[in-house]
């Protein structure tokens, strides 16, 4: 499943990955390739969504059938109360099952969230060190470490429920923006390669429900949604500093290059080399513009120390 997430979120890029001062292309590593994408990704979606829906619906049916409304309202953990009422001495199965489900959710989040930073760095929107992979295991270690650090920073808050509301609103907002972006690309760039193509009716229906729930959230929780939007807008100055500002001073470029070199040595990571295909070359100028380096590269002697020989 991790490989499936990588290929779904990855992007067929060029052999040279650069952003926020890349110290040069790395050895011959290929990353993010997934065989049978047109078959495997739709299959995963069509199997997982009905299965999860079935389990959730019938779990709630079991709760409502076995427990009274008063018990449901008074319970802090409905599943645990359900187990204590029906399973007797085997009630310990429910909290263990919940814990295992939580670990599974965390595992999936680690795959997806770290690959978001990884894919952003590949497109030139984040420091290029986040686009590097381990020389042997081909895992994006810098992106995983960045995900870990950012998660620990978010856990500084004492109110975990407020944090869940903030993160949930921001995630849901970007889900809709992403789907809308797919519709815009289908209209403005109808000829770019698309490994998987679906009818526009599905994203349009999704956006209708998304807009209704978004407006309802803004109306019912305006303060929480406003703070979530403010947190999201903190990325605007980072965008102007890292991407929009092209002519950065040499000291800034040197610092980013030094940070990249140190990170490479500590994590034993290099740049993956992507294979160009005819479909990639047809993607046009829009993608190439996104991959412009955020700052101009200054060659250093230390660069040769981290480059590996071509396979």
C-alpha positions in Angstrom: 0.0 0.0 0.0 2.9 2.4 0.7 4.2 1.9 -2.8 0.7 2.5 -4.1 0.5 5.8 -2.2 4.0 6.8 -3.6 3.1 6.2 -7.2 -0.3 7.9 -6.7 1.2 11.0 -5.2 4.4 11.0 -7.1 5.1 12.8 -10.3 7.1 11.8 -13.4 9.9 14.3 -13.0 13.2 15.1 -14.6 16.6 13.5 -13.6 17.7 16.7 -11.8 15.7 17.6 -8.8 16.3 21.0 -7.5 14.8 23.4 -5.0 16.1 25.5 -2.2 19.7 25.0 -3.3 20.3 21.5 -4.6 24.0 20.5 -4.5 23.7 18.5 -7.7 22.0 15.4 -9.1 22.6 12.1 -7.3 23.3 8.6 -8.4 21.1 6.3 -10.5 18.2 5.7 -8.2 14.6 5.2 -9.4 11.8 5.9 -6.9 8.0 6.2 -7.0 7.5 3.6 -9.8 4.4 1.5 -9.6 3.5 -1.3 -12.0 0.0 -1.6 -13.2 -1.2 1.8 -11.9 -4.2 1.9 -14.1 -5.4 -1.5 -12.7 -4.2 -1.4 -9.0 -5.2 2.1 -8.0 -8.9 1.9 -9.1 -9.0 -1.6 -7.6 -7.8 -0.4 -4.3 -10.4 2.4 -4.3 -13.3 0.3 -5.4 -12.5 -2.4 -2.8 -11.6 -0.2 0.2 -14.4 2.3 0.1 -17.3 -0.2 0.1 -15.5 -2.4 2.6 -14.9 0.5 5.1 -18.4 1.8 4.6 -19.9 -1.7 5.3 -17.9 -2.1 8.5 -18.7 1.4 9.8 -22.4 1.2 9.1 -22.9 -2.3 10.6 -20.7 -1.3 13.6 -23.1 1.6 14.3 -26.1 -0.7 13.8 -24.7 -3.1 16.4 -24.1 -0.2 18.9 -27.7 1.2 18.4 -29.2 -2.3 18.7 -27.3 -3.4 21.8 -27.3 -0.1 23.7 -30.0 2.4 24.7 -29.8 6.1 23.8 -28.9 7.0 27.4 -26.0 4.5 27.4 -24.7 5.9 24.1 -24.8 9.5 25.4 -23.2 8.6 28.7 -20.4 6.6 27.3 -16.9 8.1 26.7 -15.9 5.2 24.4 -18.9 3.5 22.8 -16.9 0.6 21.5 -15.5 -0.2 25.0 -19.0 0.1 26.6 -20.4 -2.2 23.9 -17.7 -4.8 24.6 -18.3 -4.7 28.3 -22.0 -5.2 27.8 -21.9 -8.0 25.3 -18.5 -9.7 25.5 -18.2 -10.2 29.3 -14.7 -11.5 30.2 -13.6 -11.0 26.6 -14.3 -7.2 26.7 -10.5 -6.5 26.5 -10.7 -7.4 22.8 -12.4 -4.0 22.0 -9.7 -1.6 23.4 -7.0 -3.8 21.8 -8.8 -3.7 18.5 -9.2 0.1 18.7 -5.5 0.4 19.5 -4.5 -1.8 16.5 -6.8 0.3 14.3 -5.2 3.4 15.5 -1.7 2.1 14.7 -3.0 1.2 11.2 -4.3 4.7 10.7 -0.9 6.2 11.9 0.9 3.9 9.5 -1.2 5.1 6.6 -0.7 8.7 7.6 3.0 8.3 7.7 3.0 7.0 4.2 0.8 9.8 2.8 1.9 12.9 4.8 5.6 12.3 4.3 5.1 11.7 0.6 3.3 15.1 0.4 6.5 16.8 1.5 8.5 14.5 -0.8 6.4 15.3 -3.8 6.4 19.0 -3.0 10.2 19.0 -2.9 10.3 17.2 -6.2 8.3 20.0 -7.7 10.5 22.7 -6.3 8.1 24.0 -3.6 10.1 22.8 -0.6 13.8 22.4 0.3 15.4 19.8 -2.1 16.7 17.7 0.8 13.1 16.5 1.3 13.2 15.0 -2.1 16.1 12.7 -1.3 15.9 9.0 -0.6 18.1 6.5 1.2 20.8 5.0 -0.9 19.8 1.4 -0.1 16.2 1.4 1.2 14.9 4.1 -1.1 12.8 5.6 1.6 12.4 9.4 1.9 14.1 9.7 5.3 14.3 13.5 5.4 10.6 13.8 4.6 9.8 11.3 7.3 11.9 13.2 9.9 10.3 16.5 8.8 6.9 15.0 9.3 7.9 13.8 12.8 9.2 17.2 13.8 6.1 19.1 12.5 3.8 16.6 14.3 5.7 17.0 17.6 5.3 20.8 17.2 1.6 20.5 16.8 1.3 18.3 19.9 2.6 21.3 22.0 -1.0 22.4 22.4 -2.8 21.1 25.5 -6.3 20.8 23.8 -6.1 17.9 21.4 -9.7 18.3 20.4 -9.1 21.8 19.2 -6.1 20.6 17.3 -8.2 17.9 15.6 -10.7 20.5 14.5 -8.0 22.8 13.1 -6.3 20.0 11.2 -9.6 18.5 10.0 -10.9 21.7 8.6 -7.6 22.5 6.8 -7.4 19.0 5.4 -11.0 19.1 4.2 -10.5 22.5 2.6 -7.5 21.3 0.6 -9.3 18.1 -0.4 -11.9 20.2 -2.2 -9.3 22.6 -3.7 -7.4 19.6 -5.0 -10.5 18.1 -6.7 -11.3 21.5 -8.2 -7.8 21.7 -9.5 -8.3 18.4 -11.4 -11.3 19.9 -13.1 -9.5 23.0 -14.0 -6.6 21.0 -15.5 -9.0 18.8 -17.4 -10.4 22.0 -19.0 -7.2 24.0 -19.5 -4.8 21.1 -20.3 -6.9 18.3 -21.8 -4.0 16.7 -23.7 -1.5 16.1 -20.9 -0.9 12.4 -20.1 -3.3 10.9 -17.5 -2.6 7.4 -16.3 -6.1 7.3 -14.8 -9.0 9.2 -16.2 -12.6 9.3 -14.8 -15.8 11.0 -15.8 -16.1 14.6 -14.5 -19.4 13.8 -12.9 -17.7 12.2 -9.9 -15.5 15.2 -8.9 -18.4 17.6 -9.6 -20.7 15.6 -7.3 -18.0 15.5 -4.7 -17.5 19.3 -4.9 -21.2 19.9 -4.3 -21.2 17.9 -1.1 -17.9 19.4 -0.1 -19.2 23.0 -0.6 -22.3 22.2 1.5 -20.3 20.8 4.4 -17.7 23.6 4.2 -20.3 26.3 4.4 -22.0 24.4 7.3 -18.7 24.2 9.1 -18.0 27.9 8.7 -21.5 28.7 9.9 -21.4 26.4 13.0 -17.7 26.9 14.0 -16.6 30.3 12.7 -13.8 30.8 15.3 -12.3 27.4 14.7 -12.5 27.7 10.9 -11.0 31.2 11.1 -8.0 30.1 13.2 -7.5 27.2 10.8 -7.5 29.5 7.9 -5.0 31.8 9.7 -2.7 28.8 10.3 -2.9 27.9 6.6 -2.0 31.4 5.6 1.3 31.2 7.5 2.6 29.4 4.4 2.2 32.5 2.3 5.4 34.3 3.5 7.3 31.0 3.2 6.1 30.8 -0.4 7.4 34.3 -1.2 10.7 33.7 0.6 11.4 30.3 -0.9 9.8 30.4 -4.4 8.7 33.9 -5.5 12.0 35.6 -4.4 14.4 34.4 -7.1 17.4 36.6 -6.6 18.5 35.6 -3.1 21.8 36.7 -1.5 24.7 34.4 -1.7 24.8 33.8 2.1 21.2 32.4 1.9 22.2 30.0 -0.9 25.3 28.9 0.9 23.3 28.2 4.1 20.8 26.1 2.2 23.5 24.2 0.4 25.4 23.6 3.7 22.2 22.4 5.4 21.5 20.1 2.4 25.0 18.6 2.5 24.9 18.0 6.2 21.5 16.3 5.9 22.7 14.1 3.1 25.6 12.9 5.3 23.5 12.3 8.4 20.7 10.5 6.6 22.8 8.8 3.9 20.4 10.1 1.2 20.7 11.1 -2.5 18.5 12.3 -5.3 16.6 9.7 -7.1 17.0 9.7 -10.9 13.8 9.6 -12.8 13.4 7.9 -16.2 12.0 10.1 -18.9 9.3 8.8 -21.0 7.5 10.2 -24.1 4.5 11.1 -21.9 6.7 13.0 -19.5 8.2 15.1 -22.3 4.8 16.1 -23.5 3.7 17.6 -20.1 4.6 21.1 -21.4 6.0 24.3 -20.1 3.7 24.5 -17.1 5.4 21.7 -15.2 8.9 22.8 -16.2 8.2 26.3 -14.8 7.2 24.8 -11.5 10.5 23.0 -11.3 12.7 26.1 -11.7 15.3 26.2 -8.9 14.4 28.4 -6.0 17.9 29.8 -5.7 20.9 29.7 -8.0 23.4 26.9 -7.5 26.9 27.7 -6.4 29.3 24.8 -7.1 31.3 23.6 -4.1 34.0 21.1 -3.7 32.0 19.2 -1.0 29.4 18.3 -3.6 31.7 15.6 -5.1 31.9 13.9 -1.7 28.2 13.0 -1.6 27.8 12.1 -5.3 27.8 8.3 -6.0 29.1 6.7 -9.2 26.5 6.1 -11.8 25.3 2.5 -12.0 
